[in-house]
């Protein structure tokens, strides 16, 4: 009888220790859906929140992702989810990542950066990048220096005062780029990285499948990262990550996301589903 009690006590203690030593994963953040636009957008790859004008811009490929067919456009969507105009500025090819600086919208478009005057609603300038084949995402620092990724030639270009150079070369699969202060962050083949002053890349987190795409900064060293296949991750400064959204089973993409940091709203372009969905980050 005593031996039996000792056996039960030993087994219980072993189970207790196993539970205590097992890592507990808690979901500290979540996305709560607010609205989704009508499906009248034309293959939206990217969405950019404009806090000054309180509006969203969508980069509509309207065709194949890398084709120079002249069908691409920029659309405008209200913060209530209503499409203002699906084709506001036309004549682009396969527009993707966007950035705003000094009243102008800069758009990565296959092999050039298209500059749009936001007041006039028309193309003001085109900045060709020699040798570019697949310009994808774009970010701009406070001084107006542009960084744009080329997913096909595996480079990140820098445009400073009209002069084009290479900021990063021989990256495995560059896509999303984002300036935070004086630091450049990028997504690369399932991971989030920081570009050091030496030119090397420091890994923050990896293991995000489905083609890491957009990046948005949420503060305190934390980021949101979207994956084209249909997932959105919360990446903490220490490298921990939480899966906040997974629409892969529904075959709904999550391309280059936008973010309103004041209201903590994430804007998700669904690519082939021709809409933009809004979620509140909690």
N, C-alpha and C positions, 0 to 999 in steps of 0.2 A: 504493500500500500504506500509505504514511504517512497519507494523507488518510483512509483507511478506519479506521485505528487511532484517529486524532483524533476521528472521528465517533462511534465506539463509546465512547471515553472521555468525550466531551461528553455523550452520551445517558445514560451510567451516572451521571455527576455530577449531571445534572438530576434523574434518578429518585431519587437519594440525598437531594438537597435537598428534593424534594417530600415524601418520607417523613418527613424530620426536621421539616418545617414543619407537617405534618398533625397536628391534635389527636388524641391517643390517649385514648380513653375506657376507663377500667378500672372493673370492677364491684367495688367495695370491700366491699359488704355483700350479704347474701342472706338469704332466709327458708327455713328447713328445717321441713317439716311434721311435727308431732308427733302430732296426733290430730284427729278430727272427731266431733262428737256424732251420735247418731241423728237422723233427720229428724222428730222429734216436737215441735219448737218451732213456734210459730205466727207465721210471718213476722217473725223477729227483725230489728229495725232497728238496735239498739244493744246493746253488751255492756259491762259495767262490772266491773272487777276490784276486789274488796274485800280489801285486804291484811290488815286486822284479823281478819276472819272466814275468810279463805282460801277465798273462794268467788267465783263469777261470777253477776251478775244480767243477765238478758236482757230487753229491752223488746220484747214481742210485739204486733205490730199486729193480727194475726188478722183481716184484712179489707182494705179499701182504705186507702191511705196517709194520707188526710186525713178519713176519715169518722168522725163522732161516733156510733158504733153501740153503745158500751158493751161491746164484745167484747175490748178490749185487756187485756193482763195483764203481770205481771212474773214471769219464771221464775228458777229457780236451777239452776246447773250446777256440778259439782265440778271441781277443777283437773285431774282425770284424764280429763275429757271425758264423764263420765257425768251424764245429766240427773237431778237430784234431784227436781225437780217442775217441770213445764212451765208450770203456772198457780198460782203461789204467792200472788200478790195480784191479784185480779180487779177488774172494775168500771171499768177505764180505757177510753179510746177508741182512739186511735192513738198509743201512747207511743213516744217516740224517745229523744233524748239524756238521759243521767243523770249525776248527781253525788252524792257522799257528803260529808256534813258533820255532825259531832256526833251520830253514831248514827242519822242519818236519810238516806234515799235521796230525792233530788229528781228528778222526771221531767217532761220537757217533753211536754205532751199537748194538741196542737191549739191551744187557747186558754187553757190554764191550766197551772200547775205543780203536780203532785201530790206531796205529801210523805208518805213512808211510814216508819213507825217500824220499824226493822230488828229490834228485839227482839221486838215484838209481831206483826210481819208483817201490818200492816194500815194503811190510809190514816189518817193523823193530821190532815191539813189539805189544803185545796185553795186555791191562790192564783190567782184569775182575773186575766187581763191584758186590760184593756179594749181592744177593737179588734184583738186578735190573731186571726190566721186560720190560720197554719201554723207553730206553734212547732216547732223542729226539734232543735237541739243545746243543751246546757246545761253550764255550768262554774261553779265556786264558788271564791272566793278564801279565804284563810286567816281572814278576818274574818267569813265567812259571807255575803258579798255575792254574789248570783246574777246571772249573765249568761245570757240565753237568746235564741237567734236566731229570727227569724220569716222564713222563706223566701218567704212570700207577700206580706207588707207591706214586705219589704226593710229590716227594722230589727233592731237588737239591743237588747233590753230589759235594764234593770238593776233588781233588786229588793233594796232595802236597808232592813232593819228593817221589812219588810212594805210599804214604799212602792215603787210601780212608777214607773220613769222610763225615758227612752230614752238609751242610751249611744251608739249610732250610728244615723244615719238615712240613707236614700237609698243603701243599699248595693246593688250590682247583683244579686247572687245569694248572700246570706249563708247559710251552713249551719254548718259546724263552728266551735266556739269553745273556747278553752282558755286558762286563766290559768296563767302561769308566773311565779312570784313576784308582782310588782306589774304585770306586763305582760299584755295581752290579745291573743291571736292568733286569727285567723279565716280560714276558707276562703271564697273569693268567686269564683265563675265561673271555675274552673280555676286559681286562684292561691292562694298562702298570703301573708297580710298580718299586719303588726303595727299595732295601734292606738296612735298617739302621744298624748301628753298634750294636744296641741292639737286632737285629734279627727280628724286626718288619718290616712290609711293609708299605710304604707310597704310596698312590695312586696318579699317575700323571694324568691319564685319563682312562675312561671306556666307555662302550657302543659301542665297536667295535665288531660287530657280526661275526659269521662264524668261530670261533676258532682262536684267536690271535696266530700268528706263529712267524715269524722272526722279529728281531729288528735291526735297523742300526742307528747310531748316525750321525747327519748332522751338528752339531755345535750349539753354543749358547743355549745349553739346549734343542734343538729340536731333534726329532726322526722321523724315518719312521717305521711304523708297518704294517706287512702284515697279512692278515687273509686267512686261507687255502681255504675258500670257493670262494675267488676271488676278494678280495679288498685290497687296500693299502691306509693307512692313514698317513697324516702329523700331528704329535702331537707336539704342541708348548710347551715351558717350563711352560707356565701358565695353561696348561691343555686343551687349545682349540685344536680342531682337524678339519682337512679338508679331505674329501674323494677325493683322487687323481685318483684312478683306481677302476673300478667295472666291472668285467667280469663274474659275477655270471649268468647272463642271457644266456651267451654263453657257460656256464658250463666249464669255464677255471679257474683252480685253481691258487692261488698265494701263494706258500709255503714259504720256508725259504729263503728270499731274500739276495743278496749280494750287496755291494756298493763300488764304486770308489769315494772317497771323493774329489779328486783333480779335476776330470772331471765331478763330480756330475752325475754319471751314475748308475742307479739302475738295477740290474740283477734279473729277476723273473723266477724261475723254475715253469713250468706249470703242474707238476705232471703227471696226466693221459694223458695229451696231448703230452708228450714226447719231450718237447722243452724248450729252455730258451729264454726269450725276454728281450731286453735292452731298457731302457727309460732314457732320460735326465731329471733331475730334474730342473725345472725353477721356 
